Amino acid sequence: MNKIDLHIHTTCSDGSYSPLEIMKKAKAEGIWLISVTDHDTLSGYEECCREARRFEVQYIPGIEMSAQFDPGTLHILGYFVNPGNGELQRKIQEVQQARLDRNPQIIEKLNFHGVEITLKEVQAVAYGSAGGGQEGQQLGRPHFAETLLRKGYVKTYQEAFEKFLAKGKIAYVDKRRLTSEEIIQAIHQAGGVAVVAHPKLMRLGEIALEEALEKMVGEGLDGLEVYSSCHGASDVASYQKLAKRFGLIQTGGSDFHGTKKPNVRLGDIGKGFELQEDIYETLRAKSKM
């Protein structure tokens, strides 16, 4: 077991595998160190800890939070965060409320454009026929995409975003996002390590990306996800240089969502790349745990 994957999603946000299933799958595929980084929630923390011990997989508590940013998306990962920290929980609740406020507006836009879909149907997809969800479990655009797919309005999960849900499309509704500085500070106050996820999705040129990272380093940024399933060899080479220039920890993860991203395998951090085994101690040493 020498594989490492520090960017994984479960059913607590928009993944298709439960924390138990993730740990079982990691064990079977020889992944010895993982971090579950669900979007804007730590609701899977206890189950992850319990099942990681059961399957003898090393687990780093994590989270992924979306920052206010253009032209692409800026996501910041928090590693070794204390799930009971009050400030981080307040920021999480703020973001969760923004998502709750947005969901009915997405329904309204879809209905306006002739798509017959209800919020209850989306909730059933997210939470099952019982209609409830565990505390902190997120309902967001991926669940809308899955509902559109099941009802036959699109042929693929990706088409749902390209036709309806992505930024600029007919059913897109923006929501309140925290700034990068707010997120980094909240992660630090929870004792964690703040890392920019998949920088390629920021959609910036070389100079603009360098400037954006320099700004976040000034805000306390600790690391950069150099290795990702969406990064090619040239991307990795560029991000390695930037990480070294700014003294950032180099991390990596698959951004695994299960069936929601069928082309991404657990443990896939880019063809031919793998993290050094000392990444666990490097991150832990930087944290306040």
Secondary structure as UniProt FT lines:
FT   STRAND          3..8
FT   TURN            11..14
FT   HELIX           19..28
FT   TURN            29..30
FT   STRAND          31..36
FT   TURN            43..44
FT   HELIX           45..55
FT   STRAND          58..67
FT   STRAND          74..79
FT   TURN            83..84
FT   HELIX           86..112
FT   TURN            113..114
FT   HELIX           119..127
FT   TURN            129..130
FT   TURN            135..136
FT   HELIX           141..150
FT   TURN            151..152
FT   HELIX           157..160
FT   HELIX           161..165
FT   TURN            167..168
FT   TURN            170..171
FT   HELIX           180..189
FT   TURN            190..191
FT   STRAND          193..196
FT   HELIX           199..202
FT   HELIX           206..218
FT   TURN            219..220
FT   STRAND          223..228
FT   TURN            229..230
FT   HELIX           233..246
FT   STRAND          249..253
FT   HELIX           258..260
FT   TURN            262..263
FT   TURN            266..267
FT   TURN            271..272
FT   TURN            277..278
FT   HELIX           279..286
//
